[in-house]
């Protein structure tokens, strides 16, 4: 393949290729980081919801057992 005369050297082209690769890598890392944070937040919200639900269920169970024991 014939090379077209260019004012840019191979080193310049390689530098541009590396710069583009770095930009793409940083962009991908940012997307992965955001996705990971969102997943962690969802897990925390689910855990908080489960804790609230468990406390509610404990309260209901206590009220039921008190009702059966005659201790309103």
LODO-520851 format. One record per atom (N, C-alpha, C): residue number from 1; residue in one letter; atom name; x, y, z. Coordinates in steps of 0.05 Angstrom, whole numbers. Each point is the difference from the previous one (the first is absolute). Layout:
<rs>
NUM:A:CA:X:Y:Z;
...
</rs>
This chain:
<rs>
1:X:N:17:-23:0;
1:X:CA:-17:23:0;
1:X:C:18:25:0;
2:X:N:-5:18:-18;
2:X:CA:16:24:-2;
2:X:C:-8:19:22;
3:X:N:20:13:10;
3:X:CA:-4:20:22;
3:X:C:-2:27:-12;
4:X:N:-21:15:8;
4:X:CA:-4:27:-9;
4:X:C:18:18:16;
5:X:N:13:19:-14;
5:X:CA:16:19:14;
5:X:C:-17:16:20;
6:X:N:10:2:24;
6:X:CA:-15:13:21;
6:X:C:19:17:16;
7:X:N:-11:22:11;
7:X:CA:17:17:17;
7:X:C:2:-12:28;
8:X:N:-16:-22:5;
8:X:CA:1:-13:26;
8:X:C:18:-24:-1;
9:X:N:16:-4:20;
9:X:CA:17:-23:1;
9:X:C:-15:-24:12;
10:X:N:12:-23:-2;
10:X:CA:-11:-24:12;
10:X:C:-4:4:30;
11:X:N:20:14:12;
11:X:CA:-2:5:29;
11:X:C:-24:17:7;
12:X:N:-6:20:-17;
12:X:CA:-24:17:4;
12:X:C:-25:-17:-2;
13:X:N:-1:-17:-20;
13:X:CA:-24:-17:-3;
13:X:C:-3:-20:23;
14:X:N:23:-10:9;
14:X:CA:-1:-18:23;
14:X:C:-9:14:25;
15:X:N:9:25:4;
15:X:CA:-8:16:23;
15:X:C:-30:5:-1;
16:X:N:-11:6:-23;
16:X:CA:-28:5:-3;
16:X:C:-16:-26:7;
17:X:N:10:-22:-11;
17:X:CA:-13:-26:6;
17:X:C:0:-6:30;
18:X:N:22:5:13;
18:X:CA:1:-5:29;
18:X:C:-19:19:14;
19:X:N:0:25:-8;
19:X:CA:-18:19:13;
19:X:C:-29:-8:-3;
20:X:N:-8:-9:-23;
20:X:CA:-27:-9:-5;
20:X:C:-6:-24:17;
21:X:N:19:-18:2;
21:X:CA:-4:-24:16;
21:X:C:-4:7:30;
22:X:N:16:19:9;
22:X:CA:-3:9:28;
22:X:C:-27:13:5;
23:X:N:-9:17:-18;
23:X:CA:-26:13:3;
23:X:C:-22:-21:0;
24:X:N:1:-20:-17;
24:X:CA:-20:-21:-1;
24:X:C:1:-16:26;
25:X:N:24:-7:9;
25:X:CA:3:-15:25;
25:X:C:-12:15:24;
26:X:N:5:26:1;
26:X:CA:-10:16:22;
26:X:C:-31:2:-1;
27:X:N:-10:3:-24;
27:X:CA:-29:1:-4;
27:X:C:-13:-26:8;
28:X:N:11:-22:-7;
28:X:CA:-11:-27:7;
28:X:C:2:-3:30;
29:X:N:22:8:12;
29:X:CA:3:-2:29;
29:X:C:-21:16:15;
30:X:N:-6:24:-11;
30:X:CA:-20:17:13;
30:X:C:-28:-12:-2;
31:X:N:-6:-12:-23;
31:X:CA:-26:-13:-3;
31:X:C:-2:-24:20;
32:X:N:21:-16:1;
32:X:CA:0:-23:18;
32:X:C:-3:10:29;
33:X:N:14:21:7;
33:X:CA:-1:11:27;
33:X:C:-28:9:7;
34:X:N:-13:14:-18;
34:X:CA:-28:10:5;
34:X:C:-18:-24:3;
35:X:N:3:-20:-17;
35:X:CA:-18:-24:1;
35:X:C:5:-14:27;
36:X:N:24:-2:8;
36:X:CA:6:-13:26;
36:X:C:-12:15:23;
37:X:N:3:27:0;
37:X:CA:-12:16:21;
37:X:C:-30:-3:1;
38:X:N:-13:0:-23;
38:X:CA:-29:-3:-1;
38:X:C:-8:-27:11;
39:X:N:15:-21:-7;
39:X:CA:-6:-27:10;
39:X:C:3:-1:31;
40:X:N:21:13:10;
40:X:CA:5:0:29;
40:X:C:-23:16:14;
41:X:N:-9:22:-12;
41:X:CA:-22:15:12;
41:X:C:-25:-16:0;
42:X:N:-5:-15:-22;
42:X:CA:-24:-16:-1;
42:X:C:1:-22:21;
43:X:N:23:-12:4;
43:X:CA:3:-21:21;
43:X:C:-4:12:28;
44:X:N:10:24:5;
44:X:CA:-4:13:26;
44:X:C:-29:6:4;
45:X:N:-14:10:-21;
45:X:CA:-28:6:3;
45:X:C:-16:-25:5;
46:X:N:7:-22:-13;
46:X:CA:-14:-25:4;
46:X:C:5:-10:28;
47:X:N:24:2:10;
47:X:CA:6:-9:27;
47:X:C:-15:17:21;
48:X:N:-1:26:-5;
48:X:CA:-15:18:18;
48:X:C:-29:-7:0;
49:X:N:-11:-5:-23;
49:X:CA:-29:-8:-2;
49:X:C:-4:-26:15;
50:X:N:18:-20:-4;
50:X:CA:-3:-25:13;
50:X:C:1:3:31;
51:X:N:18:17:9;
51:X:CA:2:5:29;
51:X:C:-26:12:11;
52:X:N:-11:19:-15;
52:X:CA:-25:13:9;
52:X:C:-23:-21:0;
53:X:N:-1:-16:-21;
53:X:CA:-20:-21:-2;
53:X:C:3:-20:23;
54:X:N:24:-8:6;
54:X:CA:5:-19:22;
54:X:C:-9:12:27;
55:X:N:6:25:5;
55:X:CA:-8:13:25;
55:X:C:-31:1:1;
56:X:N:-12:7:-22;
56:X:CA:-30:1:-1;
56:X:C:-11:-28:6;
57:X:N:11:-20:-12;
57:X:CA:-10:-27:4;
57:X:C:4:-9:29;
58:X:N:22:8:12;
58:X:CA:5:-7:28;
58:X:C:-21:13:18;
59:X:N:-6:25:-6;
59:X:CA:-21:15:15;
59:X:C:-27:-14:-2;
60:X:N:-7:-8:-25;
60:X:CA:-26:-14:-4;
60:X:C:0:-26:15;
61:X:N:22:-15:-1;
61:X:CA:2:-26:14;
61:X:C:-3:4:30;
62:X:N:12:22:10;
62:X:CA:-1:5:29;
62:X:C:-29:7:8;
63:X:N:-14:16:-17;
63:X:CA:-28:7:6;
63:X:C:-17:-25:-1;
64:X:N:4:-18:-19;
64:X:CA:-16:-24:-2;
64:X:C:5:-18:25;
65:X:N:25:-3:7;
65:X:CA:6:-17:24;
65:X:C:-11:12:25;
66:X:N:0:27:3;
66:X:CA:-12:13:23;
66:X:C:-30:-4:0;
67:X:N:-12:2:-24;
67:X:CA:-29:-4:-1;
67:X:C:-8:-28:8;
68:X:N:16:-20:-8;
68:X:CA:-6:-27:8;
68:X:C:5:-5:29;
69:X:N:19:15:11;
69:X:CA:6:-3:29;
69:X:C:-18:17:17;
70:X:N:-17:16:-13;
70:X:CA:-19:17:15;
70:X:C:12:25:11;
71:X:N:21:10:-12;
71:X:CA:14:24:11;
71:X:C:-3:23:-20;
72:X:N:-22:8:-7;
72:X:CA:-4:22:-19;
72:X:C:18:22:7;
</rs>
